[in-house]
Amino acid sequence: MCKEKFLLYALVMTVALTCQVQADDIWEQETLTNGFWGLNDSLAASGIEVGFGITNIYQLNVNGGTSTHNHQGRHTGSYDLEIGADLQQLLGIEGATFYVHTEGSWSKTDIDATSIGSAFGVNADAGGRRSMDVTEVWYEQALLDDTLRIRLGKLDIGGGFECRGCPVSFDGSAFANDETGQFLNGALVNNPTIPFPDKGLGVVFYWNPIEWWYASVGAIDAQADARETGFNTAFKDKDYFFFVFETGIAPLLDSANGPMPGAYRVGLWNDPQPKTNSDGAKNYRDDVGAYLSFDQMFCKENSDLQDNQGTGAFFRYGYANSEKNDIAGFWSFGLQCTGLVDGRDGDVFGVGYANGIFSNNASTTYTDDNEDVLEVYYNAQVTPWLNVSPMVQYVADPGGNNTAKDAAVFGLRAQWTF
């Protein structure tokens, strides 16, 4: 028996035995293995939390794009292993947290490269063929009565803080920021005008002196490669660091069923690397841009504070210099509804639209001014540990090519929590 078949057989047998032993309550427990058969509960007593999830995606281009017959890249997947430690509970260091994130992915290519040619990417979860990468290792210290947080190490500059329960710092969104459970198109996960570097060495300061207001600033290695430690690019030869600043408010709107959360963010960024758009011959320094990101719940289904059933909307806008970037303007908007169907309180329905405006200075690369994306998904909670999401995307003028036919992409995503 080959190694791959043996590992698959072992996984199937493990799941089968788990189902047999816990047949009465497996469909109700939070994770498939019930917290690794109780190990998580033991670790939690010492301040350690462990999470493991697997995402599998199948996509099919049924019309347009570059090919409707190429089978490569239709199936992709990824896993995430996360370990968090409360160092106050573990070692007595007040206000300290330590976090490690390991990722892996498959297949070697994705459907964009073989069948679509989108500038945004119709599969933001695709990461190529990677067995295991330690993509985040950071330390966080809370100071000044927990109003100031300092995070440093190898980190993801695009997220990780919350203000009144809403994701912020940087370009966050409560409804369009997670490719494993929300929209899958890259333009509906993050703002494509922001040249976020890969996960690398950096530091973020998050200040939240007032409950409803925050400000944050971060710097990260602009040449980072998540597959490496980061020391070779951050502190060798020319050192370029990407800087980003964001501030915002997180109001709670009144309703008959209690407060409805929202967040309104505005940000500025600077990338000092010499760069140009795809047609440019001259390199420029100090690329600067700005962005907005808003989301707000406007309909709440009931007064239970722990229940997030209801409807919310989001909006993004981004500007980048057309001499230095291929995408010079961007905007998107959409809706998310939780518990839309009676008796399906954990299901989520989302619809989003995104428009990217290509640089006029990159006219030979992009023969059309825009790429437009419409995506609709329904995330069905089969059990607390299994979600299945059918989805469809319509991509107009993929890759800014006015000779390319509009693409219609159907997909199915399954996400397991172990």
Protein Blocks (a to p, Z undefined) as FASTA:
>chain_A
ZZklmmmmmmmmmmmmmmmmmmmmmmmmmbfnlongolmmmmmmnopacddddddddddd
feghjbfkbmghkagcdddddddddfklmnopghiacdddddddddfbdfklmmnopano
palkbgbjafbdcfbdcddddeehhlaccdedjddfkgoiaeehiaehehiafklocfkl
mcfbfklmbcfkbccdcddddddddddfbfkbccddddddfkbcfkbnolmmmmgcjadd
ddddddddddddddfeopadddddddddddfbdcddfkbmbdcehiadddddddddfbdf
blcfkbcgdcddddddddddfklpfblbdcddddddehkbghilmbccddddddddddfk
lmmmpmcfbdcdddddddddfblkbccdddddddehehhiakbccdddddddddddZZ
